[in-house]
Amino acid sequence: MQNRSIISRSFDTNQLPPREQFSPWKNVEAKSAAIQIERLEPNDAHFNCKGKIIEIGKIAIDWHEFLTPFRVKATEKLLKQANLNVVQLVYQVSGRNVSANFGSEAPLMNDHEIRAIDLQQAFSMEYDYNVGYSVFLNRSRLMNELQYRPNLHGVFLESNALVKVLKQMIPIVFREVQHASAKEAEILAENLNRLVVDVIRFQNINDLNSAAVGFRSKLAAVCQHIEHNYKDQDLTPNRIALELGLSKSTLYRVVENYGSPQRLIQEVRLKKAAEILRSGQPENIEKLAFDIGFSGRQVFARAFRREFGVSPSEYRNMSHISEQTPAVSDDTCVACWSAYMASVAAVGRY
């Protein structure tokens, strides 16, 4: 379905009889799908896979679930015909990668790793199964923003503060863009693109203090760190700066719009408290206060009332209903790989 700059496409082979589940890949024209899927089991066996790709102008993001052994590959000949101007980030949430070749044999992917693939170069990967996400970015735009041309083909994004943020942000963007307005979706896509640029820069400079790492990415790293540690009453600005490798002055500049790091920590704790209270739990407000990092019930209650204008108990009893009209709905086909690849190719033409 197309709505302004948003296009969503889905596929699900489970809607077909088992012996026909691979037929859409077998019948697709090579020139319309430079990335090919091959089955690794007998032709009459089932081929269990489904997925959704959302094209948001400058990027596309997908979720996929392949539960049958398969090979994904792209040859130089097919890539040249397709002229894909795209870099793909593959985020494996769960899977078993059994082979990888990016011009030569390459290390296998593990769960919760992200690998970059330059879709102008040949590659091949085999899986027993794979569940995860892919982000497709315009290659020319990415290289221009980086201001240099790193070799990204088959490269893993090293685990660091920014990559942790990226792993958290990819599923969030995929989920939220389906319920966002067109404008909100474009903002989400742009923020994700900027974060990817900073992640790749950070691979080389390895210093979050660097001016080469954008302000938003530094703030995202700080917020992600607080999100993971807000329950700890000993979470302090000094500790955040030390664990992220930021100077204290940089930390305070990054969170300036929130007032201070302490204020941001409190906002995160109060947001978590509100989420728990909206669910009707818990019965014990004092326990909640300690669970989210406050030193006691009274301190928590005063902070909560300042933030929301009511006590935690009153808030729990209130009904909060919020609905959004999605800017995009979904066209589900049985297994339209050509249409799926059209979204990938479109990113390179943006």
TIFIMAR-907521 format. One line per 3 residues: number of its first residue (from 0); their letters; for each residue x, y, z of C-alpha. Coordinates in steps of 0.2 Angstrom, whole numbers, always signed. Each point is the difference from the previous one (the first is absolute). Example, Ala and Ser with C-alpha at 12.3 -4.5 7.8 and 13.67 -1.06 7.14 Angstrom:
BEGIN
0> AS> +62/-22/+39 | +6/+17/-3
END
This chain:
BEGIN
0> MQN> +0/+0/+0 | +7/+17/-5 | -3/+16/+11
3> RSI> +11/+15/-4 | +17/-6/+3 | -4/-16/+8
6> ISR> -2/-17/-8 | -3/-16/+9 | +1/-18/-7
9> SFD> -1/-17/+8 | +2/-18/-5 | -5/-16/+9
12> TNQ> +2/-17/-8 | -10/-9/+13 | -15/+6/-10
15> LPP> +5/-13/-13 | -1/-19/-1 | +17/-7/+6
18> REQ> +6/-6/-17 | -4/+17/-8 | +9/+11/+14
21> FSP> +16/+2/-10 | -8/+3/-17 | +0/+19/+1
24> WKN> +19/+0/+2 | +2/-13/-13 | -10/+10/-13
27> VEA> +6/+17/+3 | +11/+9/-14 | +18/+2/+5
30> KSA> +1/+17/-6 | -14/+6/+11 | +8/-8/+16
33> AIQ> +19/+2/+1 | -1/-8/+17 | -5/-18/-2
36> IER> -7/-12/+12 | +4/-19/-2 | -7/-14/+10
39> LEP> +12/-13/+7 | -13/-14/+2 | -9/-11/-12
42> NDA> -12/+9/-12 | -16/-8/+6 | +4/+5/+18
45> HFN> -9/+15/+8 | +9/+17/+0 | -5/+10/+16
48> CKG> +3/+18/-1 | -8/+17/+2 | +5/+18/+1
51> KII> -5/+18/-2 | +10/+15/-8 | -4/+18/+3
54> EIG> +7/+13/-12 | +1/+17/+7 | +8/+10/-14
57> KIA> +18/+1/+5 | +1/-17/+8 | -9/-17/+1
60> IDW> -2/-11/+15 | -6/-18/+1 | -4/-14/+12
63> HEF> +2/-17/-6 | -2/-18/+7 | +8/-15/-10
66> LTP> -3/-16/+9 | +6/-11/-14 | +18/-2/-5
69> FRV> +4/+12/-15 | +14/+9/-9 | +0/+18/-4
72> KAT> +12/+6/-13 | +3/+13/-13 | +12/-2/-15
75> EKL> +10/+13/-8 | -9/-2/-16 | -17/+2/+8
78> LKQ> +5/+15/+10 | +7/+8/-15 | -16/-2/-9
81> ANL> -10/+6/+15 | +12/+15/+3 | -5/+0/+19
84> NVV> +6/+16/+8 | -3/-7/+17 | +9/-5/+17
87> QLV> -9/-13/+10 | +2/-2/+19 | -5/-18/+6
90> YQV> -5/-1/+18 | -2/-19/+5 | -11/-1/+15
93> SGR> +0/-19/+0 | +7/-12/-12 | +13/-13/-6
96> NVS> +12/+7/-13 | +9/-15/-7 | +11/+8/-14
99> ANF> +4/+18/-6 | +10/+5/-15 | +4/+18/-5
102> GSE> +13/-3/-13 | +8/-13/+12 | -6/-10/+14
105> APL> -5/+12/+14 | -4/-2/+19 | -18/-6/+4
108> MND> -13/+11/+8 | -6/-3/+18 | -16/+6/+8
111> HEI> -1/+19/+4 | +14/+4/-13 | -2/+13/-14
114> RAI> +9/-3/-17 | +2/+13/-14 | -2/-6/-18
117> DLQ> +4/+11/-15 | -13/-5/-13 | +12/+4/-14
120> QAF> +11/-15/+4 | -3/-18/-1 | -4/-10/+16
123> SME> -8/-17/+6 | -6/-5/+17 | -9/-16/+6
126> YDY> -11/-2/+15 | -9/-14/+9 | -12/+13/+5
129> NVG> +0/+19/+2 | -11/+13/+9 | +5/+18/+0
132> YSV> +0/+17/-8 | +8/+8/-15 | +3/+19/-3
135> FLN> +3/+5/-18 | +8/+17/-3 | +4/+10/-15
138> RSR> +19/-4/-3 | +5/+17/-9 | -9/+10/+14
141> LMN> +9/-10/+14 | +17/+2/-8 | -2/+18/-2
144> ELQ> -6/+3/+18 | +15/-11/+6 | +12/+11/-11
147> YRP> +10/-15/-4 | -3/-18/-7 | +3/-13/+12
150> NLH> -1/-19/-5 | -16/-5/+8 | -2/-17/-9
153> GVF> -3/-14/+12 | +7/+11/+15 | -8/-2/+17
156> LES> -4/+15/+10 | +10/-1/+16 | -9/+0/+16
159> NAL> +1/+17/+8 | -12/+13/+8 | -7/+6/-17
162> VKV> -2/-18/-7 | -10/-4/+15 | -11/+15/-3
165> LKQ> -2/-6/-18 | -6/-17/+5 | -13/+8/+11
168> MIP> -5/+12/-13 | -3/-11/-15 | -15/-10/+7
171> IVF> -7/+16/+7 | +0/+9/-16 | -7/-15/-9
174> REV> -14/-1/+12 | -4/+18/+3 | +1/+5/-19
177> QHA> -16/-11/-3 | -10/+11/+12 | +8/+16/-4
180> SAK> -6/+14/-12 | +10/+3/-16 | +10/+14/+8
183> EAE> +4/-10/+16 | +6/-14/-11 | +12/+11/-9
186> ILA> +7/+7/+16 | +2/-18/+7 | +9/-5/-17
189> ENL> +11/+15/+0 | +5/-3/+19 | +4/-18/-4
192> NRL> +11/+5/-15 | +10/+13/+10 | +3/-13/+13
195> VVD> +7/-13/-12 | +11/+14/-7 | +7/+3/+18
198> VIR> +1/-19/+3 | +12/-2/-15 | +10/+15/+5
201> FQN> +2/-6/+17 | +7/-16/-6 | +15/+10/-6
204> IND> +2/+13/+13 | -6/-10/+15 | -3/+16/+11
207> LNS> -17/+6/+4 | +7/+17/+5 | +5/+3/-18
210> AAV> -9/+14/-10 | -2/-13/-14 | -13/-9/+10
213> GFR> -16/+10/-1 | -9/+8/+14 | -16/-11/-2
216> SKL> +11/-16/+1 | +9/+6/+16 | -17/+4/+8
219> AAV> -7/-17/-6 | +15/-9/+8 | -3/+9/+16
222> CQH> -19/-4/+0 | +3/-18/-4 | +13/-2/+14
225> IEH> -13/+8/+12 | -14/-11/-7 | +11/-15/+5
228> NYK> +5/+6/+17 | -14/+11/+7 | -4/-13/+14
231> DQD> +17/+3/+8 | -1/+13/+13 | +18/+3/-2
234> LTP> -1/+6/-18 | +8/+17/+0 | +7/+12/-14
237> NRI> +18/-5/+5 | -4/-18/-3 | -9/+3/-17
240> ALE> +14/+10/-6 | +13/-13/+5 | -9/-15/-7
243> LGL> -4/+8/-16 | +18/+8/-2 | -7/+18/+0
246> SKS> +7/+15/+8 | -11/+7/+13 | -1/+17/-9
249> TLY> -6/-10/-16 | -13/-9/+10 | -7/+16/+7
252> RVV> -1/+8/-17 | -8/-15/-8 | -14/+0/+13
255> ENY> -2/+19/+1 | -18/+0/-6 | -5/-11/+14
258> GSP> +8/+11/+13 | +13/-12/+7 | +5/-19/+0
261> QRL> -9/-2/+16 | -16/+8/-7 | +1/-12/-15
264> IQE> +2/-15/+12 | -15/+5/+10 | -10/+2/-16
267> VRL> +4/-17/-6 | -5/-7/+17 | -16/+9/+0
270> KKA> -4/-6/-17 | +3/-18/+5 | -11/+3/+15
273> AEI> -14/+7/-10 | +1/-15/-12 | -2/-12/+14
276> LRS> -14/+9/+8 | -10/+1/-16 | +0/-19/+0
279> GQP> -9/+0/+17 | +15/-6/+10 | +8/-1/+12
282> ENI> -11/+0/+16 | +15/+6/+10 | +5/+18/-4
285> EKL> +15/-1/+12 | +7/-15/-9 | -2/+8/-17
288> AFD> +10/+15/+6 | +15/-10/+5 | -1/-11/-15
291> IGF> +2/+15/-12 | +14/+7/+10 | -7/+13/+12
294> SGR> +6/+0/+18 | -18/-1/+7 | -19/+2/-2
297> QVF> -1/+18/+5 | +14/+6/-12 | -8/-10/-14
300> ARA> -17/+7/+4 | +5/+18/+0 | +10/-2/-16
303> FRR> -15/-9/-9 | -12/+14/+5 | +11/+13/-6
306> EFG> +1/-9/-17 | -18/-6/-2 | -10/+11/+12
309> VSP> -7/-15/+9 | +6/-13/+12 | +6/-17/-6
312> SEY> -16/-8/+7 | -11/+12/-8 | +9/-2/-17
315> RNM> -2/-19/+1 | -18/+2/+2 | -2/+12/-15
318> SHI> -4/-7/-18 | +12/+6/-13 | -5/-4/-18
321> SEQ> +10/+6/-14 | -3/-4/-18 | +9/+4/-16
324> TPA> -6/-1/-18 | +14/-9/-9 | +8/+8/-15
327> VSD> +3/-17/-8 | -10/-16/-2 | +7/-16/-7
330> DTC> -2/-9/-16 | +3/-19/+3 | +4/-11/-14
333> VAC> +4/-19/+1 | +18/+2/-4 | +4/+15/-12
336> WSA> +19/+0/+0 | +1/+11/-15 | -11/+14/+8
339> YMA> +10/-2/+16 | +16/+3/-10 | -8/+15/-8
342> SVA> +0/+8/+17 | +19/-4/+2 | +4/+7/-17
345> AVG> -10/+16/+3 | +11/+5/+15 | +15/+1/-12
348> RY> -10/+12/-12 | -6/+12/+13
END
